[in-house]
Each structure stands twice: as structure tokens, then as C-alpha cells.
Amino acid sequence: MDLTPNYDGFRHQLQQSLPKLSPTGDELIDVALTVLRTAGGTVCDVDSALDILVDNAIEEFGFAPRDVYNGVLNLSQTRDNHKEALEGLNYPKLQAIITAFRKDHLLERPSHRVVAVYPEISHPRHEEWKIAFKSILISKRAEELMKSEELENLRDTCDYFRTTPEASILAGWGFEAMGHRLLFNGWRGPTPLRMETNLRDPPTFSIKPPQPPNTSLPSLEPLPADASVVTVNFADGVGDVTLDNGKYYKAAVTNNPLFDSFTINYYPSEPIVSISIFQMTISPDHKGSPKGYDIIRKIKESVEERLRIAHSSARVKVAYFLVCPGTKTRYT
């Protein structure tokens, strides 16, 4: 069935470009081929190629059929449309979007390219509507665009999300954004509490308050004034990780199953290299240790290899920090 007059031509040209994925001179096809090359492997049939393009569109723009379809046939234009909708977004405007939806259950343009709504059935006869960013990628872009906002504005917005039922899912995003800001600017929060771990492989971590402060953990020393944020896409390995101080490593836009960021403290004269892993969450139950711990191992192995190259005998110590709103709940 033809969904648009352009579909048959797009499908035919895409099929002709497989499996070499060589440029065609057609911008729409060449952008799609770039996505297929990034996915890796050889794509021999057009249906498999379209599956990959659909998955990519969902990852970038969420599940709205219109966005997914446009994200396959005209990816560049769809990206531009969403980028334009995000430009100029700040916390007051985001709160205004939530307030308007809460009042009239309407999303005015162009907010429909930033957030999406969906029903949540909390009782067989009771349905509530929730609002959230359309995708993880859009939420990360929104965070980057609003990173210059004052921390106090971020706190107020996070509190607003937590106390607004329709926007409760955005509270986690707001808290993560605030956590990144605090860690990058130098931690000034409470002394870390010790997390318990089991002896399984991979281990799981938990904290059961009340706990005394853990003075054995490495200190969360402030990053230098010229510190930089390095985004790491773990699907491409951990090649971006170095021994240089002053780097705050953030997981790429795809959701990491165990942690959000990490830092590495290395001083040639010290016998210990500290890798501090940070997970920001408002949920008391956060799964994903098996996949996430494998990534931590790769980071540790990369640091150890770089130490060998530098002819350093320093040992690597890993500390896992859970950054959460309070300590009245057991976190796992």
C-alpha cells in the first residue's frame, strides 16, 4: 500500500543502493545510507534496511507514527523540524507546556515535537495522562540546550515536575540534569554513604539507610575550571577514555543500563587511580547491573592498559556512587 507518493521511489532507490551502501547523489537516500553504515554489517535486502531506519527514527523522535515515517523518508528535514522546536526552550517554557496540558489536555505547536503524552491506567476504571520527552535523544538535547540555566531554576523545575502528576516522569530527567550540574561544578553535597554489594558476578549494589558516612571512598574533588564534558558512546567502545584529569564523561544519548557519568583521577605521583561512577535516579529500584558492570570493566581495562603504556605501577580503584534525592528509602 502506498502511504505517500514518494514511498515507492524511495524504496526502489534504497534497494538499488544495497548492499554496497555507496552514495547516490540523492540527499534523502544518502542520509538513509549513512544511518545504515553506522548500524554496521551488511544489509542485503530493502526490508531489513527499512527496519533499521524505523528503529533509528524511533530512537531519535519517539513512537509517533508521523515522526517515524518522516524520519525514514526525510530524516534531515525531520531533524531540522525537531531542532527548531527545541531552540529557545528553557525551564519556564517547559513548565508552561506542562501547565497548558494539565489545564486543557492540549499541546500547542511546536511543543508536540518536544514532548509526547500517553495514557497510564492506574486502576481498571481510572486512566491518567502523562507527559514526557518524546525520546531519550530529545531529552538529552534539551538538557544540553538548557545547561546555562541557573541551578536554582533547575531545582524549582524538578520540584514542580515531582508534584505535578502529569509530569512526574520528567522529574527523573530534571534530577539527572541537576546531578550532572552539581558533579561537573564540584560536589558540595553530603558525604557519600557506603553501598552494599553481593559476591555474584556481576554484582548488584544496594544502600539501606540509615548508614554512617563512608570515609574510605575517594573524595569527589572539584573539576578544574577548564574541565570539559566528554560524551562516550559505549557502542563504539571506550576509546575516548584517557588518563587526563579535568574530564567529565557522560554516557551518550542512548540510555545506559547502570550509570550516567564517570570521572577519572590520575596523578603520576599517586599509587591509586580513582574511577568514580555516578548514577542519578529518583527511583528506589534501578536494574541493569549485568550490562552496566560489563561496561565498567571495559573502562577499568582501558585505564589499566594506558597505565602500562605510561609505565605506571598505580592500581585502579572503582567507586560506584548513587546520586538520589534522599536516604529514607532502600535503593537497589
KELOKE-854415 format. One record per residue (C-alpha): x, z, y negated; residue number from 1. Coordinates in steps of 0.25 Angstrom, whole numbers, m for minus. Layout:
<atoms>
xx X; zz Z; yy Y; nr NUM
...
</atoms>
This chain:
<atoms>
xx 0; zz 0; yy 0; nr 1
xx 5; zz m4; yy m14; nr 2
xx 6; zz 8; yy m23; nr 3
xx 11; zz 1; yy m35; nr 4
xx 14; zz m14; yy m37; nr 5
xx 29; zz m10; yy m37; nr 6
xx 30; zz m3; yy m24; nr 7
xx 31; zz m16; yy m15; nr 8
xx 42; zz m22; yy m23; nr 9
xx 50; zz m8; yy m24; nr 10
xx 48; zz m6; yy m9; nr 11
xx 53; zz m20; yy m6; nr 12
xx 65; zz m19; yy m15; nr 13
xx 69; zz m6; yy m9; nr 14
xx 68; zz m11; yy 5; nr 15
xx 77; zz m23; yy 1; nr 16
xx 88; zz m13; yy m4; nr 17
xx 89; zz m5; yy 9; nr 18
xx 98; zz m1; yy 15; nr 19
xx 109; zz m4; yy 6; nr 20
xx 103; zz 2; yy m6; nr 21
xx 110; zz m7; yy m15; nr 22
xx 106; zz m9; yy m30; nr 23
xx 95; zz m20; yy m32; nr 24
xx 95; zz m21; yy m47; nr 25
xx 80; zz m15; yy m47; nr 26
xx 81; zz m2; yy m54; nr 27
xx 69; zz 4; yy m47; nr 28
xx 75; zz 0; yy m33; nr 29
xx 89; zz 4; yy m37; nr 30
xx 85; zz 18; yy m41; nr 31
xx 78; zz 20; yy m28; nr 32
xx 90; zz 15; yy m20; nr 33
xx 99; zz 26; yy m28; nr 34
xx 89; zz 36; yy m22; nr 35
xx 91; zz 31; yy m8; nr 36
xx 106; zz 30; yy m9; nr 37
xx 106; zz 45; yy m14; nr 38
xx 98; zz 49; yy m2; nr 39
xx 109; zz 44; yy 7; nr 40
xx 109; zz 36; yy 20; nr 41
xx 104; zz 22; yy 23; nr 42
xx 89; zz 19; yy 20; nr 43
xx 85; zz 7; yy 28; nr 44
xx 70; zz 6; yy 26; nr 45
xx 62; zz 6; yy 14; nr 46
xx 52; zz 17; yy 19; nr 47
xx 64; zz 27; yy 21; nr 48
xx 69; zz 23; yy 7; nr 49
xx 55; zz 25; yy 1; nr 50
xx 55; zz 39; yy 8; nr 51
xx 68; zz 43; yy 1; nr 52
xx 63; zz 38; yy m12; nr 53
xx 50; zz 46; yy m11; nr 54
xx 58; zz 59; yy m7; nr 55
xx 67; zz 57; yy m19; nr 56
xx 55; zz 55; yy m29; nr 57
xx 48; zz 68; yy m23; nr 58
xx 61; zz 75; yy m25; nr 59
xx 62; zz 70; yy m40; nr 60
xx 48; zz 70; yy m44; nr 61
xx 39; zz 79; yy m35; nr 62
xx 28; zz 74; yy m26; nr 63
xx 18; zz 68; yy m36; nr 64
xx 15; zz 54; yy m29; nr 65
xx 16; zz 47; yy m42; nr 66
xx 30; zz 52; yy m45; nr 67
xx 35; zz 50; yy m31; nr 68
xx 30; zz 35; yy m31; nr 69
xx 36; zz 33; yy m45; nr 70
xx 49; zz 40; yy m40; nr 71
xx 51; zz 30; yy m29; nr 72
xx 47; zz 17; yy m36; nr 73
xx 53; zz 20; yy m50; nr 74
xx 62; zz 32; yy m49; nr 75
xx 69; zz 30; yy m62; nr 76
xx 56; zz 30; yy m71; nr 77
xx 50; zz 42; yy m63; nr 78
xx 63; zz 50; yy m66; nr 79
xx 62; zz 46; yy m81; nr 80
xx 48; zz 50; yy m82; nr 81
xx 51; zz 64; yy m76; nr 82
xx 63; zz 65; yy m84; nr 83
xx 55; zz 62; yy m97; nr 84
xx 45; zz 73; yy m93; nr 85
xx 56; zz 83; yy m91; nr 86
xx 63; zz 81; yy m104; nr 87
xx 60; zz 91; yy m115; nr 88
xx 54; zz 101; yy m104; nr 89
xx 56; zz 115; yy m108; nr 90
xx 50; zz 128; yy m103; nr 91
xx 39; zz 129; yy m114; nr 92
xx 35; zz 115; yy m110; nr 93
xx 35; zz 119; yy m95; nr 94
xx 27; zz 131; yy m98; nr 95
xx 17; zz 122; yy m106; nr 96
xx 15; zz 113; yy m94; nr 97
xx 12; zz 125; yy m85; nr 98
xx 3; zz 131; yy m95; nr 99
xx m5; zz 118; yy m97; nr 100
xx m6; zz 116; yy m82; nr 101
xx m11; zz 131; yy m80; nr 102
xx m21; zz 129; yy m90; nr 103
xx m27; zz 115; yy m87; nr 104
xx m20; zz 111; yy m74; nr 105
xx m15; zz 99; yy m81; nr 106
xx m1; zz 93; yy m82; nr 107
xx 1; zz 85; yy m95; nr 108
xx 11; zz 73; yy m95; nr 109
xx 23; zz 73; yy m93; nr 110
xx 23; zz 87; yy m86; nr 111
xx 18; zz 80; yy m73; nr 112
xx 32; zz 74; yy m72; nr 113
xx 38; zz 88; yy m72; nr 114
xx 28; zz 97; yy m65; nr 115
xx 18; zz 96; yy m53; nr 116
xx 6; zz 104; yy m49; nr 117
xx 1; zz 107; yy m35; nr 118
xx m9; zz 116; yy m29; nr 119
xx m6; zz 129; yy m22; nr 120
xx m16; zz 135; yy m12; nr 121
xx m14; zz 150; yy m13; nr 122
xx m27; zz 152; yy m6; nr 123
xx m37; zz 143; yy 3; nr 124
xx m46; zz 143; yy m9; nr 125
xx m37; zz 144; yy m20; nr 126
xx m28; zz 134; yy m26; nr 127
xx m18; zz 135; yy m37; nr 128
xx m10; zz 125; yy m44; nr 129
xx 5; zz 126; yy m46; nr 130
xx 15; zz 118; yy m55; nr 131
xx 29; zz 115; yy m53; nr 132
xx 40; zz 105; yy m56; nr 133
xx 38; zz 92; yy m49; nr 134
xx 51; zz 93; yy m41; nr 135
xx 64; zz 101; yy m40; nr 136
xx 71; zz 90; yy m47; nr 137
xx 62; zz 91; yy m59; nr 138
xx 63; zz 106; yy m59; nr 139
xx 78; zz 105; yy m60; nr 140
xx 78; zz 95; yy m71; nr 141
xx 68; zz 103; yy m78; nr 142
xx 78; zz 115; yy m77; nr 143
xx 89; zz 106; yy m82; nr 144
xx 81; zz 102; yy m94; nr 145
xx 77; zz 116; yy m98; nr 146
xx 90; zz 123; yy m95; nr 147
xx 93; zz 124; yy m110; nr 148
xx 81; zz 133; yy m111; nr 149
xx 83; zz 148; yy m115; nr 150
xx 83; zz 157; yy m103; nr 151
xx 72; zz 166; yy m109; nr 152
xx 63; zz 153; yy m109; nr 153
xx 66; zz 151; yy m95; nr 154
xx 63; zz 166; yy m91; nr 155
xx 49; zz 165; yy m99; nr 156
xx 46; zz 152; yy m92; nr 157
xx 50; zz 157; yy m78; nr 158
xx 41; zz 169; yy m81; nr 159
xx 30; zz 160; yy m85; nr 160
xx 31; zz 152; yy m72; nr 161
xx 31; zz 165; yy m63; nr 162
xx 18; zz 170; yy m70; nr 163
xx 11; zz 157; yy m70; nr 164
xx 5; zz 154; yy m56; nr 165
xx 4; zz 139; yy m58; nr 166
xx 19; zz 138; yy m62; nr 167
xx 24; zz 149; yy m52; nr 168
xx 32; zz 139; yy m44; nr 169
xx 40; zz 135; yy m57; nr 170
xx 45; zz 150; yy m58; nr 171
xx 55; zz 147; yy m48; nr 172
xx 60; zz 135; yy m56; nr 173
xx 61; zz 144; yy m68; nr 174
xx 68; zz 155; yy m61; nr 175
xx 78; zz 145; yy m55; nr 176
xx 81; zz 139; yy m69; nr 177
xx 83; zz 153; yy m75; nr 178
xx 92; zz 157; yy m63; nr 179
xx 101; zz 145; yy m66; nr 180
xx 102; zz 148; yy m81; nr 181
xx 106; zz 163; yy m78; nr 182
xx 116; zz 159; yy m68; nr 183
xx 123; zz 148; yy m76; nr 184
xx 123; zz 156; yy m88; nr 185
xx 129; zz 169; yy m81; nr 186
xx 121; zz 178; yy m73; nr 187
xx 116; zz 191; yy m80; nr 188
xx 106; zz 195; yy m70; nr 189
xx 106; zz 207; yy m61; nr 190
xx 117; zz 210; yy m51; nr 191
xx 115; zz 202; yy m38; nr 192
xx 109; zz 208; yy m26; nr 193
xx 114; zz 207; yy m12; nr 194
xx 107; zz 197; yy m3; nr 195
xx 106; zz 200; yy 12; nr 196
xx 109; zz 189; yy 22; nr 197
xx 108; zz 188; yy 37; nr 198
xx 118; zz 183; yy 47; nr 199
xx 111; zz 170; yy 50; nr 200
xx 117; zz 156; yy 48; nr 201
xx 113; zz 152; yy 37; nr 202
xx 110; zz 166; yy 31; nr 203
xx 98; zz 170; yy 23; nr 204
xx 98; zz 179; yy 11; nr 205
xx 89; zz 189; yy 6; nr 206
xx 88; zz 200; yy m4; nr 207
xx 79; zz 213; yy m2; nr 208
xx 78; zz 222; yy m15; nr 209
xx 82; zz 232; yy m19; nr 210
xx 97; zz 229; yy m17; nr 211
xx 109; zz 234; yy m25; nr 212
xx 117; zz 225; yy m33; nr 213
xx 127; zz 217; yy m25; nr 214
xx 141; zz 219; yy m32; nr 215
xx 148; zz 211; yy m21; nr 216
xx 142; zz 198; yy m25; nr 217
xx 151; zz 189; yy m35; nr 218
xx 147; zz 191; yy m49; nr 219
xx 139; zz 180; yy m56; nr 220
xx 149; zz 177; yy m67; nr 221
xx 144; zz 168; yy m78; nr 222
xx 148; zz 154; yy m78; nr 223
xx 157; zz 149; yy m89; nr 224
xx 152; zz 143; yy m102; nr 225
xx 156; zz 129; yy m97; nr 226
xx 149; zz 131; yy m84; nr 227
xx 141; zz 119; yy m78; nr 228
xx 130; zz 117; yy m69; nr 229
xx 133; zz 108; yy m57; nr 230
xx 121; zz 103; yy m49; nr 231
xx 124; zz 101; yy m34; nr 232
xx 116; zz 92; yy m25; nr 233
xx 119; zz 98; yy m11; nr 234
xx 114; zz 86; yy m4; nr 235
xx 127; zz 79; yy m9; nr 236
xx 136; zz 91; yy m5; nr 237
xx 143; zz 101; yy m13; nr 238
xx 154; zz 93; yy m19; nr 239
xx 150; zz 97; yy m33; nr 240
xx 155; zz 111; yy m30; nr 241
xx 168; zz 115; yy m35; nr 242
xx 177; zz 128; yy m38; nr 243
xx 175; zz 126; yy m53; nr 244
xx 169; zz 138; yy m60; nr 245
xx 158; zz 136; yy m70; nr 246
xx 149; zz 128; yy m62; nr 247
xx 134; zz 132; yy m58; nr 248
xx 130; zz 124; yy m46; nr 249
xx 115; zz 121; yy m45; nr 250
xx 108; zz 115; yy m33; nr 251
xx 103; zz 100; yy m36; nr 252
xx 89; zz 97; yy m39; nr 253
xx 85; zz 97; yy m24; nr 254
xx 81; zz 111; yy m20; nr 255
xx 92; zz 119; yy m13; nr 256
xx 87; zz 128; yy m2; nr 257
xx 95; zz 140; yy m5; nr 258
xx 101; zz 141; yy m19; nr 259
xx 100; zz 135; yy m33; nr 260
xx 115; zz 136; yy m38; nr 261
xx 128; zz 142; yy m36; nr 262
xx 142; zz 145; yy m43; nr 263
xx 156; zz 145; yy m38; nr 264
xx 166; zz 155; yy m44; nr 265
xx 181; zz 151; yy m41; nr 266
xx 193; zz 157; yy m47; nr 267
xx 206; zz 153; yy m41; nr 268
xx 212; zz 168; yy m42; nr 269
xx 200; zz 174; yy m35; nr 270
xx 199; zz 175; yy m20; nr 271
xx 184; zz 173; yy m20; nr 272
xx 176; zz 160; yy m24; nr 273
xx 161; zz 164; yy m26; nr 274
xx 149; zz 155; yy m23; nr 275
xx 137; zz 160; yy m29; nr 276
xx 124; zz 154; yy m24; nr 277
xx 111; zz 156; yy m32; nr 278
xx 97; zz 155; yy m28; nr 279
xx 86; zz 156; yy m39; nr 280
xx 72; zz 160; yy m34; nr 281
xx 59; zz 167; yy m37; nr 282
xx 55; zz 167; yy m22; nr 283
xx 58; zz 178; yy m13; nr 284
xx 59; zz 169; yy m1; nr 285
xx 69; zz 158; yy m3; nr 286
xx 72; zz 150; yy 10; nr 287
xx 83; zz 139; yy 12; nr 288
xx 95; zz 147; yy 17; nr 289
xx 99; zz 138; yy 28; nr 290
xx 100; zz 125; yy 20; nr 291
xx 106; zz 132; yy 7; nr 292
xx 116; zz 140; yy 15; nr 293
xx 122; zz 127; yy 20; nr 294
xx 124; zz 122; yy 6; nr 295
xx 131; zz 135; yy 2; nr 296
xx 140; zz 133; yy 14; nr 297
xx 144; zz 120; yy 9; nr 298
xx 146; zz 125; yy m5; nr 299
xx 155; zz 136; yy 1; nr 300
xx 163; zz 126; yy 9; nr 301
xx 165; zz 117; yy m3; nr 302
xx 171; zz 129; yy m11; nr 303
xx 180; zz 133; yy 1; nr 304
xx 185; zz 118; yy 2; nr 305
xx 188; zz 118; yy m13; nr 306
xx 196; zz 131; yy m12; nr 307
xx 204; zz 125; yy 0; nr 308
xx 207; zz 113; yy m9; nr 309
xx 211; zz 123; yy m20; nr 310
xx 220; zz 131; yy m10; nr 311
xx 212; zz 143; yy m13; nr 312
xx 210; zz 154; yy m3; nr 313
xx 198; zz 160; yy m10; nr 314
xx 186; zz 164; yy m2; nr 315
xx 172; zz 159; yy m5; nr 316
xx 160; zz 169; yy m6; nr 317
xx 146; zz 165; yy m8; nr 318
xx 135; zz 173; yy m14; nr 319
xx 121; zz 170; yy m14; nr 320
xx 112; zz 174; yy m26; nr 321
xx 97; zz 175; yy m26; nr 322
xx 92; zz 174; yy m41; nr 323
xx 78; zz 179; yy m41; nr 324
xx 68; zz 186; yy m51; nr 325
xx 69; zz 200; yy m45; nr 326
xx 73; zz 209; yy m33; nr 327
xx 60; zz 215; yy m29; nr 328
xx 58; zz 204; yy m18; nr 329
xx 65; zz 201; yy m6; nr 330
xx 72; zz 187; yy m7; nr 331
xx 76; zz 179; yy 5; nr 332
</atoms>
